[in-house]
């Protein structure tokens, strides 16, 4: 239970970090060289031109690498969530079939055995629901772990891109100061 809770909390934080880093526009908007980040912005805003072709090329390459990694990790997240949803649907269907079968047996039972069959059906229903819930929890837990890992990879890619952009901008400033 503690692992599940920790995973869910980590997922919450990871998704909030992801939400903050993906709100910036995909294309740069201004021509300033400010690469600092504020809440809700990625470092790609405001870096269209430094006046140095080599630095601009490095910045564009960093932006491209970051976008590629973000896309790759989004794909991993979507795949993990889809897989979890599929497992959950299968578990739910399996439980419904077990419950229907148990109720069918109650309907077919002799009048004097109905109470015993109903009690057994309740037991089978509870067992089927428990198994389905357990499977669903495991599927969610596995998906959340993959989401957390993917979001961590996205954060690393973002940090690396910011580093490359800052290095390129610093290089451009050095060249301009000569």
C-alpha positions in Angstrom: 0.0 0.0 0.0 2.9 2.4 0.8 4.5 1.7 -2.6 1.3 2.4 -4.3 0.8 5.7 -2.4 4.4 6.7 -3.0 4.0 6.0 -6.7 0.8 7.9 -7.0 2.3 10.9 -5.2 5.4 10.8 -7.4 3.2 10.6 -10.4 1.3 13.7 -9.2 4.5 15.7 -8.9 5.9 14.4 -12.2 2.7 15.4 -14.0 2.8 18.9 -12.4 6.4 19.3 -13.6 5.4 18.0 -17.0 2.5 20.5 -17.2 4.8 23.4 -16.3 7.4 22.5 -18.9 5.0 21.9 -21.8 3.1 25.2 -21.7 5.6 27.2 -23.8 4.9 27.8 -27.5 6.6 25.4 -29.9 8.3 28.2 -31.9 10.3 31.0 -30.4 8.5 34.3 -30.2 11.0 37.1 -29.5 14.5 37.9 -30.6 16.0 38.4 -27.1 18.6 36.0 -25.7 17.0 35.4 -22.3 17.2 31.7 -21.5 16.1 31.9 -17.9 13.0 29.9 -17.0 10.0 31.1 -15.0 7.1 29.1 -13.9 5.3 27.5 -16.8 7.9 28.3 -19.5 10.5 26.1 -21.2 13.8 27.6 -22.1 13.0 27.7 -25.8 11.1 31.1 -25.6 13.0 34.1 -26.6 16.0 32.5 -28.3 15.5 33.0 -32.1 18.7 35.0 -32.8 21.9 35.7 -31.0 23.6 37.4 -33.9 26.0 34.5 -34.2 25.2 31.9 -36.8 27.1 29.1 -35.1 25.4 29.8 -31.8 22.0 30.0 -33.5 22.7 26.7 -35.1 23.6 25.1 -31.7 20.4 26.6 -30.1 18.3 25.2 -33.0 19.9 21.8 -32.6 19.3 21.8 -28.8 15.6 22.8 -29.4 15.2 20.1 -32.0 16.8 17.4 -29.7 14.6 18.5 -26.8 11.4 18.4 -28.9 12.3 14.9 -30.2 12.9 13.6 -26.7 9.7 15.1 -25.5 7.8 13.5 -28.3 9.4 10.2 -27.6 8.6 10.3 -23.9 5.0 11.4 -24.6 4.7 8.3 -26.9 5.9 6.1 -24.0 3.4 7.7 -21.6 0.5 7.2 -24.0 1.6 3.6 -24.7 1.8 2.8 -21.0 -1.6 4.4 -20.2 -3.2 2.6 -23.2 -1.8 -0.7 -22.0 -3.1 -0.1 -18.5 -6.5 0.8 -19.7 -6.6 -2.4 -21.8 -5.6 -4.5 -18.9 -8.2 -2.8 -16.7 -11.0 -3.4 -19.3 -10.1 -7.1 -19.6 -10.1 -7.5 -15.8 -13.5 -5.8 -15.6 -15.0 -8.0 -18.4 -13.6 -11.1 -16.7 -15.2 -10.1 -13.4 -18.5 -9.4 -15.0 -18.5 -12.8 -16.6 -17.8 -14.5 -13.3 -20.6 -12.5 -11.6 -23.0 -13.3 -14.4 -22.2 -17.0 -14.2 -22.7 -17.0 -10.5 -26.1 -15.3 -10.8 -27.1 -17.7 -13.5 -26.4 -20.6 -11.1 -28.7 -18.9 -8.6 -31.5 -18.6 -11.1 -31.2 -22.3 -12.1 -31.0 -23.6 -8.5 -33.9 -25.5 -6.9 -36.1 -23.4 -4.6 -34.8 -25.1 -1.5 -31.1 -24.5 -2.6 -31.6 -20.9 -3.7 -30.4 -19.4 -0.4 -27.2 -21.5 -0.4 -26.6 -20.7 -4.1 -27.2 -17.0 -3.5 -24.7 -17.0 -0.7 -22.2 -18.7 -2.9 -22.9 -16.2 -5.7 -22.2 -13.3 -3.3 -18.9 -14.9 -2.4 -17.9 -15.5 -6.0 -19.0 -11.9 -6.8 -16.8 -10.5 -4.0 -13.9 -12.6 -5.1 -14.2 -11.6 -8.8 -14.4 -7.9 -7.9 -11.4 -8.2 -5.6 -9.4 -9.9 -8.4 -10.4 -7.3 -10.9 -9.5 -4.4 -8.5 -6.2 -6.0 -7.7 -5.4 -6.3 -11.4 -6.5 -2.7 -12.1 -4.4 -1.4 -9.3 -1.3 -3.3 -10.6 -1.9 -2.0 -14.1 -2.2 1.6 -12.8 0.9 1.2 -10.7 2.9 -0.1 -13.6 1.7 2.7 -15.8 2.4 5.4 -13.2 6.0 4.1 -12.8 6.5 4.4 -16.6 4.9 7.9 -16.6 7.2 9.0 -13.7 10.3 7.6 -15.6 9.2 9.2 -18.8 8.6 12.6 -17.1 12.1 12.3 -15.4 13.6 11.7 -18.9 11.7 14.7 -20.2 13.0 16.9 -17.4 16.6 15.7 -18.0 16.2 16.5 -21.7 14.8 19.9 -20.9 17.7 20.7 -18.5 20.2 19.5 -21.1 18.7 21.7 -23.8 18.8 24.7 -21.5 22.4 24.0 -20.8 23.2 23.8 -24.5 21.2 27.0 -25.2 23.0 28.8 -22.4 26.4 27.7 -23.6 25.6 28.8 -27.2 24.4 32.2 -25.9 27.5 32.7 -23.8 29.7 31.8 -26.7 27.8 34.3 -28.9 28.3 37.0 -26.2 32.0 36.2 -26.0 32.4 36.5 -29.7 30.4 39.8 -29.7 32.7 41.2 -27.0 35.8 40.6 -29.1 
